[in-house]
Amino acid sequence: MPFSGLPESLQAKLHGRPKAVVSKERIKTRLSMEVARFRESGEGWQTRMDTAIKDSQ
């Protein structure tokens, strides 16, 4: 059955996550232990690191 053939209530549930207004690029890097401590600070560490990097510029 095509997606358009499903009931609208089910389409809304299956549509997925909306696109972010500001997209980010996935990168892979190695970090020193001092910087890697961001990860130990718990959930949201990537966002805090991103903010710290932007603030340092």
PDB file with one MODEL, atoms N, CA, C and O in Angstrom:
MODEL        1
ATOM      1  N   MET A   1       0.845  -1.167   0.000  1.00  0.00           N
ATOM      2  CA  MET A   1       0.000   0.000   0.000  1.00  0.00           C
ATOM      3  C   MET A   1       0.897   1.239   0.000  1.00  0.00           C
ATOM      4  O   MET A   1       1.834   1.305   0.796  1.00  0.00           O
ATOM      5  N   PRO A   2       0.645   2.204  -0.852  1.00  0.00           N
ATOM      6  CA  PRO A   2       1.447   3.426  -0.854  1.00  0.00           C
ATOM      7  C   PRO A   2       1.187   4.258   0.406  1.00  0.00           C
ATOM      8  O   PRO A   2       0.124   4.167   1.019  1.00  0.00           O
ATOM      9  N   PHE A   3       2.170   5.059   0.770  1.00  0.00           N
ATOM     10  CA  PHE A   3       2.074   5.914   1.947  1.00  0.00           C
ATOM     11  C   PHE A   3       0.836   6.799   1.888  1.00  0.00           C
ATOM     12  O   PHE A   3       0.163   6.992   2.900  1.00  0.00           O
ATOM     13  N   SER A   4       0.532   7.336   0.714  1.00  0.00           N
ATOM     14  CA  SER A   4      -0.623   8.234   0.555  1.00  0.00           C
ATOM     15  C   SER A   4      -1.946   7.500   0.774  1.00  0.00           C
ATOM     16  O   SER A   4      -2.974   8.141   0.994  1.00  0.00           O
ATOM     17  N   GLY A   5      -1.936   6.182   0.717  1.00  0.00           N
ATOM     18  CA  GLY A   5      -3.146   5.406   0.912  1.00  0.00           C
ATOM     19  C   GLY A   5      -3.458   5.150   2.380  1.00  0.00           C
ATOM     20  O   GLY A   5      -4.541   4.660   2.700  1.00  0.00           O
ATOM     21  N   LEU A   6      -2.545   5.466   3.262  1.00  0.00           N
ATOM     22  CA  LEU A   6      -2.769   5.260   4.684  1.00  0.00           C
ATOM     23  C   LEU A   6      -3.636   6.374   5.261  1.00  0.00           C
ATOM     24  O   LEU A   6      -3.668   7.475   4.709  1.00  0.00           O
ATOM     25  N   PRO A   7      -4.339   6.109   6.358  1.00  0.00           N
ATOM     26  CA  PRO A   7      -5.125   7.170   7.001  1.00  0.00           C
ATOM     27  C   PRO A   7      -4.205   8.309   7.449  1.00  0.00           C
ATOM     28  O   PRO A   7      -3.050   8.077   7.806  1.00  0.00           O
ATOM     29  N   GLU A   8      -4.729   9.550   7.429  1.00  0.00           N
ATOM     30  CA  GLU A   8      -3.917  10.716   7.775  1.00  0.00           C
ATOM     31  C   GLU A   8      -3.333  10.624   9.183  1.00  0.00           C
ATOM     32  O   GLU A   8      -2.206  11.059   9.415  1.00  0.00           O
ATOM     33  N   SER A   9      -4.094  10.059  10.125  1.00  0.00           N
ATOM     34  CA  SER A   9      -3.586   9.941  11.497  1.00  0.00           C
ATOM     35  C   SER A   9      -2.350   9.040  11.546  1.00  0.00           C
ATOM     36  O   SER A   9      -1.425   9.302  12.314  1.00  0.00           O
ATOM     37  N   LEU A  10      -2.329   7.990  10.738  1.00  0.00           N
ATOM     38  CA  LEU A  10      -1.187   7.097  10.694  1.00  0.00           C
ATOM     39  C   LEU A  10      -0.034   7.735   9.917  1.00  0.00           C
ATOM     40  O   LEU A  10       1.127   7.544  10.278  1.00  0.00           O
ATOM     41  N   GLN A  11      -0.330   8.477   8.871  1.00  0.00           N
ATOM     42  CA  GLN A  11       0.712   9.171   8.112  1.00  0.00           C
ATOM     43  C   GLN A  11       1.471  10.139   9.016  1.00  0.00           C
ATOM     44  O   GLN A  11       2.694  10.241   8.925  1.00  0.00           O
ATOM     45  N   ALA A  12       0.751  10.854   9.894  1.00  0.00           N
ATOM     46  CA  ALA A  12       1.380  11.817  10.797  1.00  0.00           C
ATOM     47  C   ALA A  12       2.342  11.115  11.748  1.00  0.00           C
ATOM     48  O   ALA A  12       3.396  11.662  12.070  1.00  0.00           O
ATOM     49  N   LYS A  13       1.997   9.915  12.199  1.00  0.00           N
ATOM     50  CA  LYS A  13       2.853   9.170  13.117  1.00  0.00           C
ATOM     51  C   LYS A  13       4.078   8.605  12.412  1.00  0.00           C
ATOM     52  O   LYS A  13       5.141   8.489  13.021  1.00  0.00           O
ATOM     53  N   LEU A  14       3.945   8.257  11.150  1.00  0.00           N
ATOM     54  CA  LEU A  14       5.032   7.618  10.405  1.00  0.00           C
ATOM     55  C   LEU A  14       5.889   8.610   9.631  1.00  0.00           C
ATOM     56  O   LEU A  14       6.897   8.225   9.039  1.00  0.00           O
ATOM     57  N   HIS A  15       5.505   9.866   9.628  1.00  0.00           N
ATOM     58  CA  HIS A  15       6.190  10.854   8.794  1.00  0.00           C
ATOM     59  C   HIS A  15       7.622  11.093   9.239  1.00  0.00           C
ATOM     60  O   HIS A  15       8.462  11.453   8.415  1.00  0.00           O
ATOM     61  N   GLY A  16       7.921  10.907  10.495  1.00  0.00           N
ATOM     62  CA  GLY A  16       9.288  11.070  10.975  1.00  0.00           C
ATOM     63  C   GLY A  16       9.545  12.431  11.569  1.00  0.00           C
ATOM     64  O   GLY A  16       8.651  13.267  11.694  1.00  0.00           O
ATOM     65  N   ARG A  17      10.778  12.623  11.926  1.00  0.00           N
ATOM     66  CA  ARG A  17      11.207  13.854  12.584  1.00  0.00           C
ATOM     67  C   ARG A  17      11.278  15.000  11.576  1.00  0.00           C
ATOM     68  O   ARG A  17      11.778  14.814  10.467  1.00  0.00           O
ATOM     69  N   PRO A  18      10.786  16.176  11.948  1.00  0.00           N
ATOM     70  CA  PRO A  18      10.860  17.298  11.010  1.00  0.00           C
ATOM     71  C   PRO A  18      12.300  17.754  10.807  1.00  0.00           C
ATOM     72  O   PRO A  18      13.139  17.586  11.692  1.00  0.00           O
ATOM     73  N   LYS A  19      12.584  18.328   9.647  1.00  0.00           N
ATOM     74  CA  LYS A  19      13.914  18.822   9.328  1.00  0.00           C
ATOM     75  C   LYS A  19      14.248  20.002  10.236  1.00  0.00           C
ATOM     76  O   LYS A  19      13.395  20.844  10.516  1.00  0.00           O
ATOM     77  N   ALA A  20      15.487  20.053  10.689  1.00  0.00           N
ATOM     78  CA  ALA A  20      15.938  21.153  11.534  1.00  0.00           C
ATOM     79  C   ALA A  20      16.087  22.412  10.690  1.00  0.00           C
ATOM     80  O   ALA A  20      16.450  22.345   9.516  1.00  0.00           O
ATOM     81  N   VAL A  21      15.804  23.549  11.293  1.00  0.00           N
ATOM     82  CA  VAL A  21      15.959  24.826  10.591  1.00  0.00           C
ATOM     83  C   VAL A  21      17.431  25.059  10.274  1.00  0.00           C
ATOM     84  O   VAL A  21      17.784  25.464   9.167  1.00  0.00           O
ATOM     85  N   VAL A  22      18.285  24.797  11.264  1.00  0.00           N
ATOM     86  CA  VAL A  22      19.729  24.923  11.071  1.00  0.00           C
ATOM     87  C   VAL A  22      20.314  23.522  11.114  1.00  0.00           C
ATOM     88  O   VAL A  22      20.268  22.859  12.150  1.00  0.00           O
ATOM     89  N   SER A  23      20.860  23.073  10.002  1.00  0.00           N
ATOM     90  CA  SER A  23      21.420  21.722   9.977  1.00  0.00           C
ATOM     91  C   SER A  23      22.882  21.760  10.391  1.00  0.00           C
ATOM     92  O   SER A  23      23.532  22.804  10.334  1.00  0.00           O
ATOM     93  N   LYS A  24      23.377  20.630  10.799  1.00  0.00           N
ATOM     94  CA  LYS A  24      24.760  20.511  11.233  1.00  0.00           C
ATOM     95  C   LYS A  24      25.423  19.411  10.422  1.00  0.00           C
ATOM     96  O   LYS A  24      24.753  18.545   9.860  1.00  0.00           O
ATOM     97  N   GLU A  25      26.738  19.458  10.371  1.00  0.00           N
ATOM     98  CA  GLU A  25      27.502  18.471   9.633  1.00  0.00           C
ATOM     99  C   GLU A  25      28.080  17.457  10.604  1.00  0.00           C
ATOM    100  O   GLU A  25      28.653  17.823  11.631  1.00  0.00           O
ATOM    101  N   ARG A  26      27.929  16.185  10.278  1.00  0.00           N
ATOM    102  CA  ARG A  26      28.502  15.128  11.116  1.00  0.00           C
ATOM    103  C   ARG A  26      29.983  15.018  10.775  1.00  0.00           C
ATOM    104  O   ARG A  26      30.358  14.872   9.612  1.00  0.00           O
ATOM    105  N   ILE A  27      30.822  15.090  11.815  1.00  0.00           N
ATOM    106  CA  ILE A  27      32.263  14.940  11.625  1.00  0.00           C
ATOM    107  C   ILE A  27      32.789  13.934  12.631  1.00  0.00           C
ATOM    108  O   ILE A  27      32.124  13.617  13.617  1.00  0.00           O
ATOM    109  N   LYS A  28      33.965  13.445  12.378  1.00  0.00           N
ATOM    110  CA  LYS A  28      34.618  12.502  13.266  1.00  0.00           C
ATOM    111  C   LYS A  28      35.983  13.093  13.608  1.00  0.00           C
ATOM    112  O   LYS A  28      36.746  13.458  12.714  1.00  0.00           O
ATOM    113  N   THR A  29      36.289  13.186  14.895  1.00  0.00           N
ATOM    114  CA  THR A  29      37.568  13.755  15.298  1.00  0.00           C
ATOM    115  C   THR A  29      38.057  13.110  16.590  1.00  0.00           C
ATOM    116  O   THR A  29      37.276  12.536  17.349  1.00  0.00           O
ATOM    117  N   ARG A  30      39.344  13.215  16.820  1.00  0.00           N
ATOM    118  CA  ARG A  30      39.930  12.712  18.063  1.00  0.00           C
ATOM    119  C   ARG A  30      40.180  13.916  18.955  1.00  0.00           C
ATOM    120  O   ARG A  30      40.673  14.945  18.493  1.00  0.00           O
ATOM    121  N   LEU A  31      39.842  13.789  20.219  1.00  0.00           N
ATOM    122  CA  LEU A  31      39.936  14.903  21.151  1.00  0.00           C
ATOM    123  C   LEU A  31      40.879  14.567  22.301  1.00  0.00           C
ATOM    124  O   LEU A  31      41.038  13.405  22.673  1.00  0.00           O
ATOM    125  N   SER A  32      41.504  15.612  22.861  1.00  0.00           N
ATOM    126  CA  SER A  32      42.346  15.406  24.040  1.00  0.00           C
ATOM    127  C   SER A  32      41.449  15.040  25.215  1.00  0.00           C
ATOM    128  O   SER A  32      40.237  15.255  25.172  1.00  0.00           O
ATOM    129  N   MET A  33      42.042  14.492  26.250  1.00  0.00           N
ATOM    130  CA  MET A  33      41.270  14.077  27.418  1.00  0.00           C
ATOM    131  C   MET A  33      40.590  15.269  28.086  1.00  0.00           C
ATOM    132  O   MET A  33      39.489  15.123  28.617  1.00  0.00           O
ATOM    133  N   GLU A  34      41.219  16.443  28.072  1.00  0.00           N
ATOM    134  CA  GLU A  34      40.608  17.622  28.677  1.00  0.00           C
ATOM    135  C   GLU A  34      39.298  17.977  27.965  1.00  0.00           C
ATOM    136  O   GLU A  34      38.307  18.313  28.614  1.00  0.00           O
ATOM    137  N   VAL A  35      39.299  17.902  26.656  1.00  0.00           N
ATOM    138  CA  VAL A  35      38.104  18.228  25.881  1.00  0.00           C
ATOM    139  C   VAL A  35      37.102  17.083  25.940  1.00  0.00           C
ATOM    140  O   VAL A  35      35.894  17.319  25.947  1.00  0.00           O
ATOM    141  N   ALA A  36      37.581  15.864  25.983  1.00  0.00           N
ATOM    142  CA  ALA A  36      36.693  14.698  26.020  1.00  0.00           C
ATOM    143  C   ALA A  36      35.862  14.659  27.302  1.00  0.00           C
ATOM    144  O   ALA A  36      34.889  13.908  27.374  1.00  0.00           O
ATOM    145  N   ARG A  37      36.218  15.439  28.299  1.00  0.00           N
ATOM    146  CA  ARG A  37      35.450  15.471  29.549  1.00  0.00           C
ATOM    147  C   ARG A  37      34.052  16.042  29.347  1.00  0.00           C
ATOM    148  O   ARG A  37      33.176  15.850  30.190  1.00  0.00           O
ATOM    149  N   PHE A  38      33.837  16.744  28.236  1.00  0.00           N
ATOM    150  CA  PHE A  38      32.477  17.199  27.916  1.00  0.00           C
ATOM    151  C   PHE A  38      31.533  16.000  27.924  1.00  0.00           C
ATOM    152  O   PHE A  38      30.409  16.088  28.419  1.00  0.00           O
ATOM    153  N   ARG A  39      31.996  14.887  27.375  1.00  0.00           N
ATOM    154  CA  ARG A  39      31.152  13.691  27.281  1.00  0.00           C
ATOM    155  C   ARG A  39      30.775  13.176  28.667  1.00  0.00           C
ATOM    156  O   ARG A  39      29.664  12.688  28.870  1.00  0.00           O
ATOM    157  N   GLU A  40      31.693  13.286  29.610  1.00  0.00           N
ATOM    158  CA  GLU A  40      31.420  12.825  30.965  1.00  0.00           C
ATOM    159  C   GLU A  40      30.374  13.679  31.672  1.00  0.00           C
ATOM    160  O   GLU A  40      29.807  13.264  32.683  1.00  0.00           O
ATOM    161  N   SER A  41      30.116  14.882  31.136  1.00  0.00           N
ATOM    162  CA  SER A  41      29.156  15.779  31.780  1.00  0.00           C
ATOM    163  C   SER A  41      27.709  15.381  31.497  1.00  0.00           C
ATOM    164  O   SER A  41      26.784  15.994  32.030  1.00  0.00           O
ATOM    165  N   GLY A  42      27.506  14.364  30.667  1.00  0.00           N
ATOM    166  CA  GLY A  42      26.171  13.814  30.460  1.00  0.00           C
ATOM    167  C   GLY A  42      25.486  14.271  29.185  1.00  0.00           C
ATOM    168  O   GLY A  42      26.100  14.854  28.292  1.00  0.00           O
ATOM    169  N   GLU A  43      24.205  13.988  29.132  1.00  0.00           N
ATOM    170  CA  GLU A  43      23.353  14.262  27.969  1.00  0.00           C
ATOM    171  C   GLU A  43      23.503  15.707  27.511  1.00  0.00           C
ATOM    172  O   GLU A  43      23.516  16.631  28.324  1.00  0.00           O
ATOM    173  N   GLY A  44      23.616  15.889  26.206  1.00  0.00           N
ATOM    174  CA  GLY A  44      23.719  17.228  25.640  1.00  0.00           C
ATOM    175  C   GLY A  44      25.145  17.743  25.545  1.00  0.00           C
ATOM    176  O   GLY A  44      25.361  18.930  25.300  1.00  0.00           O
ATOM    177  N   TRP A  45      26.135  16.851  25.740  1.00  0.00           N
ATOM    178  CA  TRP A  45      27.523  17.300  25.748  1.00  0.00           C
ATOM    179  C   TRP A  45      27.954  17.826  24.392  1.00  0.00           C
ATOM    180  O   TRP A  45      28.776  18.741  24.328  1.00  0.00           O
ATOM    181  N   GLN A  46      27.419  17.271  23.292  1.00  0.00           N
ATOM    182  CA  GLN A  46      27.812  17.762  21.974  1.00  0.00           C
ATOM    183  C   GLN A  46      27.352  19.202  21.772  1.00  0.00           C
ATOM    184  O   GLN A  46      28.076  20.015  21.198  1.00  0.00           O
ATOM    185  N   THR A  47      26.148  19.512  22.244  1.00  0.00           N
ATOM    186  CA  THR A  47      25.621  20.865  22.112  1.00  0.00           C
ATOM    187  C   THR A  47      26.460  21.829  22.948  1.00  0.00           C
ATOM    188  O   THR A  47      26.766  22.931  22.492  1.00  0.00           O
ATOM    189  N   ARG A  48      26.834  21.432  24.162  1.00  0.00           N
ATOM    190  CA  ARG A  48      27.672  22.292  25.006  1.00  0.00           C
ATOM    191  C   ARG A  48      29.045  22.493  24.383  1.00  0.00           C
ATOM    192  O   ARG A  48      29.601  23.589  24.460  1.00  0.00           O
ATOM    193  N   MET A  49      29.603  21.452  23.768  1.00  0.00           N
ATOM    194  CA  MET A  49      30.889  21.589  23.114  1.00  0.00           C
ATOM    195  C   MET A  49      30.775  22.507  21.898  1.00  0.00           C
ATOM    196  O   MET A  49      31.644  23.349  21.668  1.00  0.00           O
ATOM    197  N   ASP A  50      29.713  22.344  21.127  1.00  0.00           N
ATOM    198  CA  ASP A  50      29.480  23.201  19.959  1.00  0.00           C
ATOM    199  C   ASP A  50      29.401  24.670  20.389  1.00  0.00           C
ATOM    200  O   ASP A  50      29.979  25.542  19.739  1.00  0.00           O
ATOM    201  N   THR A  51      28.688  24.938  21.480  1.00  0.00           N
ATOM    202  CA  THR A  51      28.568  26.303  21.994  1.00  0.00           C
ATOM    203  C   THR A  51      29.926  26.837  22.439  1.00  0.00           C
ATOM    204  O   THR A  51      30.268  27.983  22.144  1.00  0.00           O
ATOM    205  N   ALA A  52      30.700  26.022  23.145  1.00  0.00           N
ATOM    206  CA  ALA A  52      32.024  26.451  23.617  1.00  0.00           C
ATOM    207  C   ALA A  52      32.943  26.766  22.445  1.00  0.00           C
ATOM    208  O   ALA A  52      33.690  27.743  22.500  1.00  0.00           O
ATOM    209  N   ILE A  53      32.906  25.972  21.400  1.00  0.00           N
ATOM    210  CA  ILE A  53      33.742  26.224  20.228  1.00  0.00           C
ATOM    211  C   ILE A  53      33.329  27.517  19.548  1.00  0.00           C
ATOM    212  O   ILE A  53      34.181  28.321  19.170  1.00  0.00           O
ATOM    213  N   LYS A  54      32.020  27.725  19.389  1.00  0.00           N
ATOM    214  CA  LYS A  54      31.551  28.964  18.767  1.00  0.00           C
ATOM    215  C   LYS A  54      31.915  30.179  19.608  1.00  0.00           C
ATOM    216  O   LYS A  54      32.272  31.220  19.058  1.00  0.00           O
ATOM    217  N   ASP A  55      31.832  30.066  20.937  1.00  0.00           N
ATOM    218  CA  ASP A  55      32.151  31.180  21.835  1.00  0.00           C
ATOM    219  C   ASP A  55      33.636  31.533  21.818  1.00  0.00           C
ATOM    220  O   ASP A  55      34.010  32.670  22.106  1.00  0.00           O
ATOM    221  N   SER A  56      34.484  30.553  21.478  1.00  0.00           N
ATOM    222  CA  SER A  56      35.933  30.779  21.507  1.00  0.00           C
ATOM    223  C   SER A  56      36.445  31.462  20.239  1.00  0.00           C
ATOM    224  O   SER A  56      37.620  31.823  20.168  1.00  0.00           O
ATOM    225  N   GLN A  57      35.606  31.638  19.265  1.00  0.00           N
ATOM    226  CA  GLN A  57      36.050  32.230  17.990  1.00  0.00           C
ATOM    227  C   GLN A  57      36.058  33.721  18.042  1.00  0.00           C
ATOM    228  O   GLN A  57      36.404  34.371  17.056  1.00  0.00           O
TER     229      GLN A  57
ENDMDL
END
